[in-house]
């Protein structure tokens, strides 16, 4: 099987194909939808940055308009763009990267009381994350009446009266605090959490909370992070591209504004997305999705075969002609995935 195609080169090649077919009086709407579907797939799967995909679609739009395709469904009705769909998802992917530092490696229920001169603080939960130790707390104190200071002011003072050390004697700073507060009957209440920064290489087995004033120290055991199998073998779950295609395949109609692509056009769109994901190496050639599935929309597998049968000879099995490839597909042997990889058969259903 040839080396994977660069996603940007793949999308530009498809854009050139759309321009060529449009010049041959093919309806523009299903062509532009197919290109937009591939662009959305590339962006949502992290194969191509959203600005690059949007730029390629914008270049095609200008080229089509320059050839007289103006006010045509497929160009001016909201097509040839990854916005707002994949654009919003791309923004969420970028914003979500920082959140990975908060994925819990282990969690311990604490329930330790730490009395201070400001409030009675109860540390309820403790999470070990890549960013550090995150402690969730609830605090109460008598209500003095009158105007209250901002919630973080008394809580910072309270945290300054609590020490946190791990089993190696490493001390942690408790000033990175987030909290809110209010009144409840005759008492003040605060809820929040505090992040104790941690060297990513450190994995403490236990920590000790100690109020600097009254109160006894408390030791908290941190369960070891769960062991996750790693290695070079194929994962036993579907790839992201397989999941994307599985969600797209059952679609039988696509509508934008007043224009609609029916089952035949939609099957071609799904086949285009599948072929593009295969070409860039995101979709495994042995994926069982490439065989007929009851949950799939009608016709896209057949159209995918036709695309491959008309493909450059570089995609054919060794020593095989396009004529023999078509004959082999008409007999149904072997399956799509096997031909794509030059293998005798696909992997079993996962």
TORKOL-4160 file (C-alpha; in steps of 0.2 Angstrom, whole numbers, padded with zeros to 4 digits, m for minus):
350
<pt num="1" X="0000" Y="0000" Z="0000"/>
<pt num="2" X="0007" Y="0017" Z="m0004"/>
<pt num="3" X="0012" Y="0030" Z="0009"/>
<pt num="4" X="m0002" Y="0040" Z="0016"/>
<pt num="5" X="m0006" Y="0056" Z="0007"/>
<pt num="6" X="m0004" Y="0073" Z="0016"/>
<pt num="7" X="m0021" Y="0079" Z="0022"/>
<pt num="8" X="m0019" Y="0096" Z="0015"/>
<pt num="9" X="m0013" Y="0089" Z="m0002"/>
<pt num="10" X="m0028" Y="0077" Z="m0002"/>
<pt num="11" X="m0041" Y="0091" Z="0001"/>
<pt num="12" X="m0033" Y="0102" Z="m0012"/>
<pt num="13" X="m0034" Y="0087" Z="m0024"/>
<pt num="14" X="m0052" Y="0085" Z="m0020"/>
<pt num="15" X="m0055" Y="0104" Z="m0023"/>
<pt num="16" X="m0047" Y="0103" Z="m0040"/>
<pt num="17" X="m0059" Y="0088" Z="m0044"/>
<pt num="18" X="m0074" Y="0098" Z="m0039"/>
<pt num="19" X="m0069" Y="0112" Z="m0050"/>
<pt num="20" X="m0066" Y="0101" Z="m0065"/>
<pt num="21" X="m0083" Y="0092" Z="m0063"/>
<pt num="22" X="m0092" Y="0108" Z="m0060"/>
<pt num="23" X="m0085" Y="0114" Z="m0077"/>
<pt num="24" X="m0093" Y="0098" Z="m0085"/>
<pt num="25" X="m0110" Y="0104" Z="m0080"/>
<pt num="26" X="m0111" Y="0092" Z="m0065"/>
<pt num="27" X="m0123" Y="0099" Z="m0051"/>
<pt num="28" X="m0112" Y="0109" Z="m0039"/>
<pt num="29" X="m0122" Y="0106" Z="m0023"/>
<pt num="30" X="m0117" Y="0088" Z="m0020"/>
<pt num="31" X="m0099" Y="0091" Z="m0025"/>
<pt num="32" X="m0097" Y="0105" Z="m0013"/>
<pt num="33" X="m0105" Y="0095" Z="0001"/>
<pt num="34" X="m0093" Y="0081" Z="m0002"/>
<pt num="35" X="m0078" Y="0092" Z="m0001"/>
<pt num="36" X="m0085" Y="0101" Z="0014"/>
<pt num="37" X="m0088" Y="0084" Z="0023"/>
<pt num="38" X="m0070" Y="0079" Z="0020"/>
<pt num="39" X="m0064" Y="0096" Z="0027"/>
<pt num="40" X="m0075" Y="0094" Z="0042"/>
<pt num="41" X="m0069" Y="0076" Z="0045"/>
<pt num="42" X="m0050" Y="0081" Z="0044"/>
<pt num="43" X="m0053" Y="0096" Z="0056"/>
<pt num="44" X="m0063" Y="0086" Z="0068"/>
<pt num="45" X="m0051" Y="0072" Z="0068"/>
<pt num="46" X="m0036" Y="0083" Z="0071"/>
<pt num="47" X="m0029" Y="0079" Z="0054"/>
<pt num="48" X="m0029" Y="0097" Z="0047"/>
<pt num="49" X="m0030" Y="0114" Z="0056"/>
<pt num="50" X="m0046" Y="0123" Z="0054"/>
<pt num="51" X="m0038" Y="0139" Z="0046"/>
<pt num="52" X="m0030" Y="0128" Z="0033"/>
<pt num="53" X="m0046" Y="0119" Z="0028"/>
<pt num="54" X="m0056" Y="0135" Z="0028"/>
<pt num="55" X="m0043" Y="0143" Z="0016"/>
<pt num="56" X="m0043" Y="0129" Z="0004"/>
<pt num="57" X="m0062" Y="0130" Z="0003"/>
<pt num="58" X="m0062" Y="0149" Z="0001"/>
<pt num="59" X="m0049" Y="0147" Z="m0013"/>
<pt num="60" X="m0061" Y="0135" Z="m0022"/>
<pt num="61" X="m0076" Y="0146" Z="m0019"/>
<pt num="62" X="m0067" Y="0161" Z="m0028"/>
<pt num="63" X="m0062" Y="0149" Z="m0042"/>
<pt num="64" X="m0080" Y="0144" Z="m0045"/>
<pt num="65" X="m0086" Y="0161" Z="m0044"/>
<pt num="66" X="m0073" Y="0167" Z="m0057"/>
<pt num="67" X="m0079" Y="0154" Z="m0069"/>
<pt num="68" X="m0097" Y="0161" Z="m0068"/>
<pt num="69" X="m0104" Y="0150" Z="m0054"/>
<pt num="70" X="m0113" Y="0164" Z="m0044"/>
<pt num="71" X="m0129" Y="0162" Z="m0034"/>
<pt num="72" X="m0128" Y="0143" Z="m0036"/>
<pt num="73" X="m0133" Y="0131" Z="m0022"/>
<pt num="74" X="m0117" Y="0123" Z="m0017"/>
<pt num="75" X="m0107" Y="0140" Z="m0016"/>
<pt num="76" X="m0117" Y="0154" Z="m0009"/>
<pt num="77" X="m0130" Y="0144" Z="0002"/>
<pt num="78" X="m0118" Y="0141" Z="0017"/>
<pt num="79" X="m0107" Y="0127" Z="0009"/>
<pt num="80" X="m0089" Y="0127" Z="0006"/>
<pt num="81" X="m0085" Y="0131" Z="0024"/>
<pt num="82" X="m0081" Y="0122" Z="0040"/>
<pt num="83" X="m0090" Y="0135" Z="0050"/>
<pt num="84" X="m0100" Y="0134" Z="0062"/>
<pt num="85" X="m0099" Y="0115" Z="0063"/>
<pt num="86" X="m0080" Y="0109" Z="0064"/>
<pt num="87" X="m0075" Y="0127" Z="0068"/>
<pt num="88" X="m0083" Y="0126" Z="0085"/>
<pt num="89" X="m0077" Y="0109" Z="0088"/>
<pt num="90" X="m0059" Y="0114" Z="0083"/>
<pt num="91" X="m0060" Y="0129" Z="0096"/>
<pt num="92" X="m0066" Y="0116" Z="0109"/>
<pt num="93" X="m0051" Y="0105" Z="0105"/>
<pt num="94" X="m0039" Y="0119" Z="0107"/>
<pt num="95" X="m0047" Y="0125" Z="0123"/>
<pt num="96" X="m0048" Y="0107" Z="0130"/>
<pt num="97" X="m0030" Y="0103" Z="0129"/>
<pt num="98" X="m0026" Y="0112" Z="0146"/>
<pt num="99" X="m0040" Y="0102" Z="0154"/>
<pt num="100" X="m0030" Y="0086" Z="0152"/>
<pt num="101" X="m0019" Y="0092" Z="0166"/>
<pt num="102" X="m0034" Y="0089" Z="0177"/>
<pt num="103" X="m0038" Y="0071" Z="0173"/>
<pt num="104" X="m0037" Y="0062" Z="0189"/>
<pt num="105" X="m0024" Y="0048" Z="0191"/>
<pt num="106" X="m0031" Y="0043" Z="0208"/>
<pt num="107" X="m0044" Y="0049" Z="0220"/>
<pt num="108" X="m0045" Y="0048" Z="0239"/>
<pt num="109" X="m0060" Y="0052" Z="0250"/>
<pt num="110" X="m0052" Y="0062" Z="0264"/>
<pt num="111" X="m0065" Y="0069" Z="0276"/>
<pt num="112" X="m0051" Y="0077" Z="0287"/>
<pt num="113" X="m0055" Y="0092" Z="0299"/>
<pt num="114" X="m0042" Y="0106" Z="0300"/>
<pt num="115" X="m0047" Y="0119" Z="0312"/>
<pt num="116" X="m0039" Y="0136" Z="0310"/>
<pt num="117" X="m0041" Y="0153" Z="0318"/>
<pt num="118" X="m0052" Y="0159" Z="0303"/>
<pt num="119" X="m0064" Y="0144" Z="0300"/>
<pt num="120" X="m0066" Y="0125" Z="0303"/>
<pt num="121" X="m0060" Y="0118" Z="0286"/>
<pt num="122" X="m0065" Y="0100" Z="0281"/>
<pt num="123" X="m0054" Y="0093" Z="0267"/>
<pt num="124" X="m0067" Y="0082" Z="0258"/>
<pt num="125" X="m0058" Y="0075" Z="0243"/>
<pt num="126" X="m0041" Y="0074" Z="0236"/>
<pt num="127" X="m0036" Y="0070" Z="0217"/>
<pt num="128" X="m0019" Y="0066" Z="0211"/>
<pt num="129" X="m0018" Y="0074" Z="0193"/>
<pt num="130" X="m0004" Y="0078" Z="0181"/>
<pt num="131" X="m0005" Y="0096" Z="0187"/>
<pt num="132" X="m0004" Y="0092" Z="0205"/>
<pt num="133" X="m0014" Y="0088" Z="0220"/>
<pt num="134" X="m0031" Y="0095" Z="0220"/>
<pt num="135" X="m0040" Y="0097" Z="0237"/>
<pt num="136" X="m0059" Y="0100" Z="0238"/>
<pt num="137" X="m0064" Y="0108" Z="0254"/>
<pt num="138" X="m0079" Y="0115" Z="0264"/>
<pt num="139" X="m0077" Y="0128" Z="0278"/>
<pt num="140" X="m0088" Y="0136" Z="0291"/>
<pt num="141" X="m0087" Y="0150" Z="0304"/>
<pt num="142" X="m0098" Y="0160" Z="0315"/>
<pt num="143" X="m0106" Y="0175" Z="0306"/>
<pt num="144" X="m0099" Y="0191" Z="0313"/>
<pt num="145" X="m0113" Y="0201" Z="0304"/>
<pt num="146" X="m0110" Y="0217" Z="0293"/>
<pt num="147" X="m0101" Y="0217" Z="0277"/>
<pt num="148" X="m0091" Y="0201" Z="0273"/>
<pt num="149" X="m0074" Y="0201" Z="0264"/>
<pt num="150" X="m0072" Y="0193" Z="0247"/>
<pt num="151" X="m0072" Y="0174" Z="0250"/>
<pt num="152" X="m0054" Y="0171" Z="0245"/>
<pt num="153" X="m0047" Y="0183" Z="0258"/>
<pt num="154" X="m0052" Y="0172" Z="0274"/>
<pt num="155" X="m0049" Y="0156" Z="0265"/>
<pt num="156" X="m0031" Y="0161" Z="0260"/>
<pt num="157" X="m0028" Y="0165" Z="0278"/>
<pt num="158" X="m0035" Y="0148" Z="0283"/>
<pt num="159" X="m0025" Y="0138" Z="0271"/>
<pt num="160" X="m0009" Y="0147" Z="0277"/>
<pt num="161" X="m0012" Y="0138" Z="0294"/>
<pt num="162" X="m0013" Y="0121" Z="0286"/>
<pt num="163" X="0003" Y="0112" Z="0280"/>
<pt num="164" X="0003" Y="0098" Z="0267"/>
<pt num="165" X="0018" Y="0086" Z="0265"/>
<pt num="166" X="0020" Y="0070" Z="0256"/>
<pt num="167" X="0028" Y="0053" Z="0262"/>
<pt num="168" X="0045" Y="0060" Z="0256"/>
<pt num="169" X="0044" Y="0076" Z="0267"/>
<pt num="170" X="0041" Y="0087" Z="0252"/>
<pt num="171" X="0030" Y="0102" Z="0257"/>
<pt num="172" X="0017" Y="0109" Z="0246"/>
<pt num="173" X="0010" Y="0127" Z="0244"/>
<pt num="174" X="m0009" Y="0129" Z="0246"/>
<pt num="175" X="m0011" Y="0147" Z="0239"/>
<pt num="176" X="m0018" Y="0142" Z="0222"/>
<pt num="177" X="m0036" Y="0143" Z="0228"/>
<pt num="178" X="m0053" Y="0145" Z="0221"/>
<pt num="179" X="m0068" Y="0147" Z="0232"/>
<pt num="180" X="m0085" Y="0155" Z="0234"/>
<pt num="181" X="m0094" Y="0159" Z="0250"/>
<pt num="182" X="m0110" Y="0165" Z="0258"/>
<pt num="183" X="m0121" Y="0165" Z="0273"/>
<pt num="184" X="m0132" Y="0152" Z="0280"/>
<pt num="185" X="m0142" Y="0156" Z="0296"/>
<pt num="186" X="m0129" Y="0162" Z="0309"/>
<pt num="187" X="m0114" Y="0155" Z="0300"/>
<pt num="188" X="m0103" Y="0159" Z="0285"/>
<pt num="189" X="m0099" Y="0145" Z="0273"/>
<pt num="190" X="m0086" Y="0142" Z="0260"/>
<pt num="191" X="m0084" Y="0129" Z="0246"/>
<pt num="192" X="m0069" Y="0127" Z="0234"/>
<pt num="193" X="m0053" Y="0119" Z="0230"/>
<pt num="194" X="m0035" Y="0122" Z="0231"/>
<pt num="195" X="m0021" Y="0115" Z="0219"/>
<pt num="196" X="m0004" Y="0110" Z="0226"/>
<pt num="197" X="0008" Y="0110" Z="0212"/>
<pt num="198" X="0017" Y="0094" Z="0209"/>
<pt num="199" X="0032" Y="0088" Z="0199"/>
<pt num="200" X="0025" Y="0077" Z="0186"/>
<pt num="201" X="0038" Y="0064" Z="0190"/>
<pt num="202" X="0033" Y="0063" Z="0208"/>
<pt num="203" X="0019" Y="0050" Z="0213"/>
<pt num="204" X="0017" Y="0052" Z="0232"/>
<pt num="205" X="0010" Y="0036" Z="0240"/>
<pt num="206" X="0003" Y="0047" Z="0255"/>
<pt num="207" X="0001" Y="0065" Z="0261"/>
<pt num="208" X="m0001" Y="0072" Z="0278"/>
<pt num="209" X="m0012" Y="0087" Z="0283"/>
<pt num="210" X="m0007" Y="0096" Z="0298"/>
<pt num="211" X="m0016" Y="0112" Z="0306"/>
<pt num="212" X="m0003" Y="0123" Z="0313"/>
<pt num="213" X="m0014" Y="0128" Z="0327"/>
<pt num="214" X="m0025" Y="0116" Z="0336"/>
<pt num="215" X="m0030" Y="0099" Z="0329"/>
<pt num="216" X="m0021" Y="0083" Z="0326"/>
<pt num="217" X="m0012" Y="0078" Z="0309"/>
<pt num="218" X="m0020" Y="0066" Z="0297"/>
<pt num="219" X="m0012" Y="0055" Z="0285"/>
<pt num="220" X="m0021" Y="0051" Z="0268"/>
<pt num="221" X="m0016" Y="0037" Z="0257"/>
<pt num="222" X="m0016" Y="0040" Z="0238"/>
<pt num="223" X="m0021" Y="0024" Z="0228"/>
<pt num="224" X="m0008" Y="0021" Z="0215"/>
<pt num="225" X="m0013" Y="0026" Z="0197"/>
<pt num="226" X="m0022" Y="0012" Z="0187"/>
<pt num="227" X="m0010" Y="0003" Z="0176"/>
<pt num="228" X="m0015" Y="0004" Z="0158"/>
<pt num="229" X="m0009" Y="m0008" Z="0145"/>
<pt num="230" X="0003" Y="0000" Z="0133"/>
<pt num="231" X="0013" Y="m0006" Z="0118"/>
<pt num="232" X="0015" Y="m0007" Z="0099"/>
<pt num="233" X="0000" Y="m0018" Z="0096"/>
<pt num="234" X="m0016" Y="m0012" Z="0088"/>
<pt num="235" X="m0029" Y="m0005" Z="0101"/>
<pt num="236" X="m0044" Y="m0017" Z="0104"/>
<pt num="237" X="m0056" Y="m0002" Z="0101"/>
<pt num="238" X="m0061" Y="0007" Z="0085"/>
<pt num="239" X="m0050" Y="0022" Z="0079"/>
<pt num="240" X="m0057" Y="0040" Z="0080"/>
<pt num="241" X="m0059" Y="0039" Z="0061"/>
<pt num="242" X="m0069" Y="0023" Z="0062"/>
<pt num="243" X="m0080" Y="0031" Z="0075"/>
<pt num="244" X="m0083" Y="0046" Z="0064"/>
<pt num="245" X="m0087" Y="0036" Z="0049"/>
<pt num="246" X="m0099" Y="0025" Z="0058"/>
<pt num="247" X="m0108" Y="0041" Z="0064"/>
<pt num="248" X="m0109" Y="0048" Z="0046"/>
<pt num="249" X="m0113" Y="0032" Z="0036"/>
<pt num="250" X="m0131" Y="0030" Z="0041"/>
<pt num="251" X="m0135" Y="0048" Z="0034"/>
<pt num="252" X="m0146" Y="0047" Z="0019"/>
<pt num="253" X="m0151" Y="0065" Z="0016"/>
<pt num="254" X="m0142" Y="0082" Z="0019"/>
<pt num="255" X="m0151" Y="0098" Z="0018"/>
<pt num="256" X="m0144" Y="0116" Z="0019"/>
<pt num="257" X="m0156" Y="0130" Z="0017"/>
<pt num="258" X="m0168" Y="0126" Z="0003"/>
<pt num="259" X="m0156" Y="0113" Z="m0006"/>
<pt num="260" X="m0156" Y="0094" Z="m0002"/>
<pt num="261" X="m0144" Y="0080" Z="m0007"/>
<pt num="262" X="m0154" Y="0064" Z="m0008"/>
<pt num="263" X="m0148" Y="0046" Z="m0005"/>
<pt num="264" X="m0138" Y="0044" Z="m0021"/>
<pt num="265" X="m0128" Y="0060" Z="m0018"/>
<pt num="266" X="m0126" Y="0056" Z="0001"/>
<pt num="267" X="m0119" Y="0039" Z="m0003"/>
<pt num="268" X="m0106" Y="0047" Z="m0014"/>
<pt num="269" X="m0102" Y="0060" Z="0000"/>
<pt num="270" X="m0100" Y="0046" Z="0013"/>
<pt num="271" X="m0089" Y="0036" Z="0000"/>
<pt num="272" X="m0078" Y="0052" Z="m0003"/>
<pt num="273" X="m0075" Y="0054" Z="0016"/>
<pt num="274" X="m0071" Y="0036" Z="0018"/>
<pt num="275" X="m0059" Y="0036" Z="0003"/>
<pt num="276" X="m0051" Y="0052" Z="0010"/>
<pt num="277" X="m0048" Y="0045" Z="0027"/>
<pt num="278" X="m0041" Y="0029" Z="0020"/>
<pt num="279" X="m0029" Y="0039" Z="0008"/>
<pt num="280" X="m0022" Y="0050" Z="0023"/>
<pt num="281" X="m0019" Y="0034" Z="0034"/>
<pt num="282" X="m0032" Y="0039" Z="0047"/>
<pt num="283" X="m0044" Y="0024" Z="0043"/>
<pt num="284" X="m0037" Y="0007" Z="0044"/>
<pt num="285" X="m0038" Y="m0003" Z="0028"/>
<pt num="286" X="m0043" Y="m0018" Z="0038"/>
<pt num="287" X="m0058" Y="m0009" Z="0046"/>
<pt num="288" X="m0074" Y="m0019" Z="0046"/>
<pt num="289" X="m0084" Y="m0003" Z="0042"/>
<pt num="290" X="m0078" Y="m0006" Z="0024"/>
<pt num="291" X="m0089" Y="m0021" Z="0023"/>
<pt num="292" X="m0108" Y="m0019" Z="0021"/>
<pt num="293" X="m0116" Y="m0015" Z="0038"/>
<pt num="294" X="m0135" Y="m0015" Z="0042"/>
<pt num="295" X="m0133" Y="0002" Z="0051"/>
<pt num="296" X="m0125" Y="0010" Z="0035"/>
<pt num="297" X="m0134" Y="0021" Z="0023"/>
<pt num="298" X="m0137" Y="0013" Z="0006"/>
<pt num="299" X="m0125" Y="0013" Z="m0008"/>
<pt num="300" X="m0109" Y="0020" Z="m0001"/>
<pt num="301" X="m0099" Y="0004" Z="m0001"/>
<pt num="302" X="m0103" Y="0001" Z="m0019"/>
<pt num="303" X="m0098" Y="0019" Z="m0023"/>
<pt num="304" X="m0082" Y="0017" Z="m0014"/>
<pt num="305" X="m0078" Y="0002" Z="m0024"/>
<pt num="306" X="m0081" Y="0012" Z="m0040"/>
<pt num="307" X="m0069" Y="0025" Z="m0034"/>
<pt num="308" X="m0055" Y="0013" Z="m0031"/>
<pt num="309" X="m0058" Y="0004" Z="m0047"/>
<pt num="310" X="m0056" Y="0020" Z="m0056"/>
<pt num="311" X="m0041" Y="0025" Z="m0045"/>
<pt num="312" X="m0023" Y="0026" Z="m0051"/>
<pt num="313" X="m0014" Y="0009" Z="m0053"/>
<pt num="314" X="m0004" Y="0013" Z="m0037"/>
<pt num="315" X="m0019" Y="0008" Z="m0027"/>
<pt num="316" X="m0021" Y="m0009" Z="m0035"/>
<pt num="317" X="m0014" Y="m0025" Z="m0029"/>
<pt num="318" X="0003" Y="m0031" Z="m0035"/>
<pt num="319" X="0002" Y="m0036" Z="m0054"/>
<pt num="320" X="m0017" Y="m0032" Z="m0055"/>
<pt num="321" X="m0025" Y="m0022" Z="m0069"/>
<pt num="322" X="m0040" Y="m0011" Z="m0067"/>
<pt num="323" X="m0051" Y="m0023" Z="m0077"/>
<pt num="324" X="m0047" Y="m0038" Z="m0066"/>
<pt num="325" X="m0050" Y="m0027" Z="m0051"/>
<pt num="326" X="m0068" Y="m0023" Z="m0057"/>
<pt num="327" X="m0071" Y="m0042" Z="m0061"/>
<pt num="328" X="m0065" Y="m0046" Z="m0044"/>
<pt num="329" X="m0076" Y="m0034" Z="m0036"/>
<pt num="330" X="m0091" Y="m0040" Z="m0046"/>
<pt num="331" X="m0088" Y="m0057" Z="m0039"/>
<pt num="332" X="m0088" Y="m0050" Z="m0021"/>
<pt num="333" X="m0070" Y="m0057" Z="m0017"/>
<pt num="334" X="m0061" Y="m0053" Z="m0007"/>
<pt num="335" X="m0068" Y="m0039" Z="0003"/>
<pt num="336" X="m0064" Y="m0020" Z="0001"/>
<pt num="337" X="m0052" Y="m0019" Z="0015"/>
<pt num="338" X="m0042" Y="m0034" Z="0009"/>
<pt num="339" X="m0040" Y="m0026" Z="m0008"/>
<pt num="340" X="m0035" Y="m0009" Z="m0001"/>
<pt num="341" X="m0021" Y="m0016" Z="0009"/>
<pt num="342" X="m0016" Y="m0029" Z="m0004"/>
<pt num="343" X="m0021" Y="m0042" Z="0009"/>
<pt num="344" X="m0031" Y="m0058" Z="0006"/>
<pt num="345" X="m0044" Y="m0053" Z="0019"/>
<pt num="346" X="m0049" Y="m0041" Z="0032"/>
<pt num="347" X="m0047" Y="m0043" Z="0051"/>
<pt num="348" X="m0061" Y="m0050" Z="0061"/>
<pt num="349" X="m0075" Y="m0039" Z="0068"/>
<pt num="350" X="m0068" Y="m0029" Z="0083"/>
